[in-house]
Amino acid sequence: MSFFTRLFLSTLAVITATYLLPGIAITGDSLEVFITSLIVAVIISLLNATVKPLLIILTIPITIVTFGLFLIVINAVIILIADGIVHGFVVDGFWWALIFSLLMWLINSLLMDLSRHNQK
């Protein structure tokens, strides 16, 4: 699957999760919402590639003690960092970021599976 396909599916996941959760908002008209969602998807992927490994290394003891569940908290922190970077993307707090990250994972997984199924 190409990079652009994954990026487009992640953008759709951001848009879908934003409309489903009242604690997450993207401001603007429909074109601005799409562009902001695209930027959020890019920023989250960049943060996942750069900051997340560092956070995982720094939190290895607590991750081991919680049997890996602390990684969900790290995902929420990544969403909150993206909230601080992207103008027009608003997260109302840690719990909304946590729910958003879980919902994005679920939507992304479903869209990727559908995409792979349609390619066969």
C-alpha positions in Angstrom: 0.0 0.0 0.0 1.4 3.4 -1.0 2.3 6.2 1.4 -0.4 8.4 -0.1 -3.1 5.7 0.3 -2.2 5.3 3.9 -2.1 9.1 4.4 -5.5 9.5 2.8 -7.0 6.7 4.9 -5.5 8.3 8.1 -7.1 11.6 7.0 -10.5 9.9 6.7 -10.0 8.4 10.1 -9.2 11.8 11.6 -12.3 13.3 10.0 -14.5 10.4 11.1 -13.2 10.3 14.7 -13.6 14.1 14.9 -17.3 13.9 13.9 -18.0 11.1 16.3 -16.4 12.7 19.4 -17.8 15.9 20.9 -14.5 16.6 22.7 -12.5 16.9 19.5 -13.1 19.6 16.9 -11.6 20.8 13.7 -12.7 24.4 12.8 -13.5 25.8 9.4 -15.6 25.0 6.4 -15.4 21.6 4.6 -12.2 22.3 2.6 -10.5 23.6 5.7 -11.6 20.6 7.7 -10.1 18.3 5.1 -6.8 20.2 4.9 -6.6 20.4 8.7 -7.3 16.7 9.0 -4.6 16.0 6.4 -2.2 18.1 8.4 -3.2 16.3 11.6 -2.6 12.9 10.0 0.9 14.0 8.7 1.8 15.5 12.1 0.7 12.4 14.0 2.6 10.1 11.7 5.7 12.3 12.1 5.3 12.4 15.8 4.8 8.6 15.8 8.1 8.2 13.9 10.2 10.6 15.9 8.8 11.4 19.4 7.0 8.1 20.2 10.1 5.9 20.2 11.8 8.3 22.6 8.8 8.3 24.9 8.7 4.5 24.8 12.4 4.2 25.7 11.9 6.7 28.6 8.9 4.9 30.0 10.1 1.3 29.6 9.7 0.5 33.4 6.1 1.7 33.6 5.3 0.1 30.3 6.5 -3.3 31.6 4.7 -2.9 34.9 1.4 -2.1 33.1 2.0 -4.9 30.6 2.1 -2.4 27.7 -1.1 -0.6 28.5 1.0 2.6 29.1 1.5 2.8 25.4 -2.1 3.9 25.1 -1.2 6.9 27.3 1.7 7.6 25.0 -0.7 7.7 22.1 -2.9 10.2 23.9 0.2 12.4 24.6 1.0 12.3 20.9 -2.5 13.5 20.1 -2.2 16.3 22.7 1.2 17.3 21.1 -0.5 17.4 17.7 -3.3 19.6 19.2 -0.6 22.1 20.3 1.0 22.1 16.8 -1.9 22.2 14.4 -4.0 25.4 14.4 -7.7 24.5 14.0 -7.4 21.1 15.7 -8.8 21.2 19.3 -8.7 18.4 21.9 -10.6 19.2 25.1 -8.4 17.2 27.4 -6.4 14.0 28.1 -9.4 11.7 28.2 -10.7 12.9 24.8 -7.2 12.4 23.4 -7.1 8.9 24.7 -10.6 8.0 23.3 -9.6 9.8 20.0 -6.4 7.7 19.7 -8.3 4.5 20.3 -11.0 5.4 17.8 -8.5 6.4 15.2 -6.7 3.1 15.6 -10.0 1.2 15.1 -11.1 3.3 12.1 -7.6 3.1 10.6 -7.5 -0.6 11.0 -10.9 -1.1 9.4 -10.1 1.2 6.5 -6.7 -0.5 5.9 -8.4 -3.9 5.9 -11.0 -2.7 3.4 -8.4 -1.2 1.2 -6.3 -4.5 1.2 -9.4 -6.5 0.6 -10.4 -4.3 -2.4 -6.9 -4.7 -3.9 -7.1 -8.5 -4.2 
